[in-house]
Amino acid sequence: MSVSIAFPKYDLRGRAFVTWRPVPVALTLSPPVPGGAPVAVRVSSKTLVGGGRLVFATKLTHAGTPTLDVDVPANGSAVTVWVGGAFPNASARFGDVSLEVRDRATSALLGTHPTMVRVRKNANRLTTAERDRFLRALAALNGSGAGRYRDFRDMHVAGPPDREAHGGAGFLPWHRMYLLDLERELQAIDDEVALPYWRFDQSAPNVFTRSFMGVPGAQDRVQFTATNPLTGWVGGQLPGVERGPGVGPQTIPADVRSEQQTLALGGSPTADFAPFAVMQGNPHGRAHMSHLSGVITNPGTAPRDPLFFLLHCNVDRLWAKWQWAFRRHDPGVGRAFVPGSTLPGHRLGDRLWPWGGPLAAPRPTTAPGGGLSASPMTDAPGTSPRIRDTIDYLGTVSAAHLGFAYDDVPFQLTGAN
């Protein structure tokens, strides 16, 4: 007798991943015993050293427990258990945590299923293996300038595309989809990868090294170790990364708002999105200018530097943390966005370019890259996301979730304390 464990989604390698947001997992008895008594089991997780942890519940909740007792029907029908990562215990690699089902009376193992609590982490705290997997996937996507990464470079350029991404209420939603699109492409290369973020309000000695994001060298060309996959990086016309001296490993960029100051922009008593969105200037803009020269200082060229995505991942994390702190996940609540926005591409119901929307003036007339990359872990937000589809990224209000989370932002149902 055994218990079959089925997650709702699997990738092409037959692997299932979770975040802090629980997903329904089906348990069935194999082989079934028609007319038999239900089998009393205990669901728990087994964690390797440094691995993730799981929690379980009988319904969608943020209050799962490390173990759960359920009865599996003998006739072969399924019982549903909700499974999510136990915040803040994220995985470092696939299989470092497994779901286990044991007979409640004898403790005999009836079923086991490996998984990974895959979330976005602080780049300064990545393990060497996590860092290197990310760099290899990013370098493969770049393809020495000939890969799919070109589309991401061409989405973030001067002119009409710049007006889609900046200067309005859609700044944060647009970049959330931009990051998600890239992350899904990276996961198609290595499914254990999640985008890391650069906490630009803290020192980051492990980020600005030759083994990771590089250090400034002669003529503002970044230097890497010979084994760093980014040694073959091509972001523009010339090989290499152009980034001048600026923030050092032990230095916090000058005049960049701290996390606490940023969250306070849209803080109590109203907790409105509009004042929070001022963070587009500071800390976001100030972080871009923390280096004295280089492509990252110009919106039209910034994605040519791979550091760009670590910077923007932190910008999105700050939005996610603000959303959690003030329960601003419901797109139907005015304070979660700017309901009166009139700028094309920045309204709640607008489809975001280049993944959707009309290809006609005043919006861009071409769209590099096509639709948003799909994820085997979730169907949301589809290939042509709207701004409203970006807000409830963890599925706290609706059943849809976007398949990513941050290591320091928990899942919590809206309205819960």
N, C-alpha and C positions, 0 to 999 in steps of 0.2 A: 504494500500500500504506500502511495506517495501523494503529495499535494502538488499540483501544477500551479505555477506562479506566472501570471501574464500581465505585463505592463501595457498601458494603452497604446504606446508608440515605441517603435524600434527604428534604429538607423540601418543603413545598408549592411552593416557588419553584425546586425542582430543584437545591438547593444541598446540599453535603456538608460536614460539620464534623468536626474531630478534636480530641482532647485529647492528653495525653502517652501515653494508653493506645492502643496500635496497634489498627487494625481491618483485616480482610482486604479487599484490593482485587483485583478480577479484571482481568487483561489478556488480550485476545483479538485475533487478527489479523483485519483486515477489508480486503478480502474474504478468506475462507479459500482456501487452495491445497491441495486434497486431494492427498496423496502428496508434497507439497513438504517441503523441509528446514525445521526450526525456525529462527526468526529470532532471532539473537543481539542482545539489546538491553541498554541501560544505563538504569536508573531513577535519577532524581535530582530535585532540586527547584530551582525558580527563585524567588528572593525579591526583592521590591521593597524599597526603602530603608525600614528600620524594620519590616519584615514578619516573619512567622513563618518557621520552618524545619522541614523534615521529615527523618525517618530511616526506613530501610527494612530489612526482614529477610524471610527465607523462612519464619519461624515466629513465634509470639507470644513476644516477648522484650523486655527493657528495654535491650538492647544493640544496637539498630539502628545502621546506618551511613549516612553522607550519600549514598552511591551504592550500587547493587546491580546486579550482572549476572545476568540470567536469560535463558532461551530460551523464546520464545513459540511454542507449537505451530502448525504451518502449517494444520492441519485445522480450525481454528476453536474448538477446546477452550481452556479458560482456564488460565492459570497464576496462582497466588495470590501476591501480595506484601503483606506486613504493613506498614502505613503509620501512623506516629504523629508527633506533634510532637517536635521536637528540644529537649528541656529545656535551658535555660530560655527558649528563643526562641519566645515567643508572638506571635500576630498582633495587629494593631491594627484590622484591618478585613478583610472578606471579599475574597479574591482577591489579598491581598498576598503569597501564596505559591501556587505551582502545582506539581503533580506533572508531570514531563516524562519521556517515553520516547523515547530516541534509538537509532538504529542504531549498534551497537557498533563497526562498521568505518568507517562514513562520517560518523558524528555527525549524520546527517540526523534532523530532528525527525519522529517518527512519531505522537506523541500528546501532548496536554497537558490538564490538568484543574485548574481553580482550586479552592482550598479555604481554610479558615481554621483556625488553631490557636486555638480558642476556650477560654479558661480564665478563672477568676476572678482578679482582680488587686487589688493594693493601691490603694485609692481615692485615696490621696494622689499616686499616680504616673500616673493616667490621663491620656491626651491630652485636649485640649479636645473633640475629636470623640467619643471614647469616653464621656466624662462626659456630654455633651449627648444622645447617643443613649440612654444609661441614663435620664436625667432625663425625656426625652420619653416613653419607654415606660412609666416608672413613673407619670407624670402621666396618661397615657392609661388605664392600668389603674385609677387612682383615679377618673377620670371626674368630677372635682369632687364626690366623695362618693357618686356614684350608680353607680360602676363595680364590677367584679368584686372590687376591693380590699376591699370591705366584708366579703366572706367571710373574708378573712385577718384582718381586725380582729376579727371575731366568733368566730374559732377560739381566740383568745388572750385570754380574759376570765376574770373571777373565778368561783369556784364549781367544779363538777365538771370543766369544761374545764381549769382551772388544774391540777388534780390529774393530768391526763393529761400535761401538758407539764413539770411541775416536781415537785420533792420526791422523786424516785426515780431509779432507774438509767436510765429511759427519757428523761431530759432531753435528752441529746445526740442519740440517734436521732430523737426526735420533732422536734426543731428542724431536724435535717438534712432531713427530709421537708418540713417547713414551708417552708424556704428553697428546696428543689428545686421544690416546687409553684409558688411565686411566680416563680422564675426561668423556668420553662417557660411560664408565662403571659406574661411579658415577652418571651420569645423568639418567641411567637406573634405579637407586635406588631412586634418588630424582631429578626430572627434573628441579628444580630451582637452582641447584648447578653449579657453575663454579669454576675452579681451582683458588685459590688466589696466589699471588706472594709475596715473601719476598724481599723488597728493602734492600739488604744487604749492600748498601752504605749509609744507613740512620739508625738512631736508631729506634727500633721497640718495644716499651714498651708494646704494646697490644698483641704481638705475643708470647713473652717469658714469659708466665704466666702459672700457673697451669690449668687455664681454656682453654688454647689453645694448644700451642706446648710444654708446660711443662717447668720445671726448673730443673737444676741439683740437684741430691740428693746423698745419700750415695752410694759408690761404683759405681759411674758414672751411676746410674739408674735414669731416668727422673721421676720427681714427678708430678702427676696430681691431680686435685680435684676429689673427689669421684664421682661426676656427669659427669666428662669429659668422653665421649665415648671411648677415647683412653686408659682408664685405663685397658682395656682388650687386648691391642695391643700385638701381637706376630709377630716379624719380622724375628727371626732366631730360634735357638734351645731353647732359654729361653724367658719367657714372659717379657714384658716391652720394653722400648727404652733405648739403651746404648748410652749416650751422655755425654761427660765430660764437665767440666767448660770451658768457653771460652767467646764468645761475650755475653755481658749482655744486658738487655733491653734498656739501655740508651747509649749503646756503638756501634760504627761503627767498623766492623772488620778492624784490622790494615792492611795497605798496599793494601787494595782492591780498584781498580780503581773506580772512581765515574762514574755515568752515562755519564756525559759530556766527561770525558776522554775516556770512552769506545767507544762512538760514534765517537770520533775523530780518533780512530784507522783506520777506513775506511773512513775518511772524504775527504774533497776537497783537491786537484782539481780532483782526479781520482775517488774517492768513489768506491773503489774495495772491493769485498768480501774477497779476500785473506788476506790483512792486517787487516781487521776487525775480521776475524776468529781467530786472535791471542788471542782474548778474552777467548779462551778455557783455557789458562793459568791463565790470570788475566783479569777480576775479577772472572771467574768461579772457577778456581782451588783454588785461595786464599780464596774464600768464603767457600769452602768445608773444608779448614784447619782452619777456624776461631774458631773452637772448638778444645781444646787441645787433646782430645781423643774421642773415640767412633766410631761407624760403619760409620758415615757420612764422615770420613776422608779417607776412602778407597773405590776406585771405585767399587771393587768387592762386597762390603757389604753396600754401602751408601743407597740404597733404603729400607733397613730395618728400617731406621729412616724416619717417615713421613715428617719431615722437608725437606727432599731431594726434594720433588716435589714442594714445595714452592720456594726453591732455584732455581730449574731449570725452573720454570715458569717465574722467573725474568730474567734468562738468555735468554729465548725465547722472552720475552718482549723487551729486549734490541735489539735483532736481528730485531724484528718487527718495533721498532722505527727507527732503522738505515735504514731499507727498506723504510719506509715512508719518512724519511728525504731526501733520495737521489733517490727516485723512482726506487727501485731495486726489483720489483715484477715480472719482465718478465724473465722466465728461458731461453728465447732465446737470452738475452743480456749477453755477457760474464762477465760483471762486477757484475752481480747478483749472480754469483757462481764462481767456479774455473774450467774453461773449460778444462784445461789440466790435471786434476786429473787422476791418473792411478791406484790407490789403489782399489782393489775389494771392492764393497760396498760403495765407496765414489765418484763414477762417476755419472754424471748428469742423465744418463739413467738407472742406477742400481736400482733394486728393493731392498728395505730395509729389512734386516733380523730383526726380525723373521717372519715378515708378508709376505715375499715373497723372491724370489731369489733361486738359487740352494742350496740344502742341501748337499754340497760336499766341500772337502778341495780345497783351503785354507780357505773357509768360513765355518761357523759352520755346523755340520752334523745333528743337532737336532734343533727344533724350538718350545719353550714353548709358549702356548697361541693361536696358530693358526693365522688366519687373523685379520686385524685391525677391531676393533669394529665398527659396523655401527651406523649411526645417523639418526633418523627420520627427521631431519631438512635439510639434504643435502646428495646427493649421493657420493660426493667426500670425499676422494680420492680413494674410492674402498677398497677392502680388502687387496690388495697387492701394496702399494704405492711405487712409484719411488721417487728418490730425486727431480726430476723436479716437482713432484706433490706437494711438500711441500712449494715451494717458493711463489707462488701467493695465499697465504692463504685466502685473502679477496675477491678474484675474481676481481681484478682491471684490469686484462688483458683478462682473459677468463671468461666464464659464471660460471665456477665452483668455489665454495668457500668452506672452511672447517668448517664453522659454529662457529668460535670463534673469539673474538676480545679482545682488552685491553682497560681499562678505560681511558688511556691517549694517545692512538694511534688512530687517526681518519682514516676513510675510505676516500681515495682520489684517483680518477682515475689517472692512470699513465700519466705523461706529463702535468697534470694540475697544475696551480699555486694557 
